[in-house]
C-alpha cells in the first residue's frame, strides 16, 4: 500500500514539475514575443496604468481651482503682470475674458518662442559641428544631457499645447467669465511654464 502511495506521490511531483516547466516555457515564449516586438523591459508596460491617475486627479484640481482661492490669486497676479508688460506699463487691469487671452499669450510665448529657442540652442550646443539648418531634425538623435533636455522640453510643450488651446477656445466661447475654468487654465499654464 505504501508503494501505491509512493507512486501517487511521485506522479504528483512529476505533474507539478511538468506544470512548472510549461509555465516557464510559456513565460519564455511570451517574453520572446515581446522582445521581437521591440519590448526589452516589459515591467515598464505597467506605466500605462498611470493614465487613470489623471482621472483620479480631476476632483483634486477642481477643488484647487475653486473661486477666491490661492490659485485664483496666482492666476490674477500672473494675468495682471502679463497685461502690464503687454501695455508697456500703462495698465495692469484685465477683464475676465482677457485673462484667457493673457494665459494663452504666455503659453504660446513659452511654447514657441522661449522653449523653441532653447531647443535650437540645445541642438546647436550638443553637436560638434553646430546646428545644421539643412537637416535640423537629423541632429537630435545624438543629443545627451542638457541639450537633450532642452530639445525634449520644447517638444513636450508643443505636444501639450493643442489640448490647452482647445480648452481655452471652448472656455472663451462658452463660459468666458467662469472663474473656475479660468483657474483650471491658469493651473495648466503655471504648471507647464513654471514647474
C-alpha angles and dihedrals in degrees: 000000000000089000089058090050091047091050092048091048092048090049090050091050090049091051091049091050091049090049091050091048091049090049092049091046091048091049091048091049091048092049091047090053090050091051090050087054092054099262110131098160106042094177088071090068086078088075088076086076091067089079086081090057087067090057092045089055094058095088090046094051091045089054092047091049097055113131120267094026134121092269091056090052090051092047093047091048091049092048091048090051091051091048090049091052093042093054093043091246097312096116143358097191117119127185118223090256090047091058091069090051092048093050090046091050092053093046093048091048092049094043100047109017108033102028090038090055089046090051092050090047090049093052092046094047094045096056123073092219094045125235118342105210091188092060107014096155093054091065101063095072092079098043120122137175120357096358090055092046091052091049092046094048090055093050092045090055091048091050091052097044099080092058091049092046092052092047092048092048093049092047091049091049102040108025112007093162098045101119093195091059091045089051090051090051089047091050090055094047094046091048094050098039103038106022 
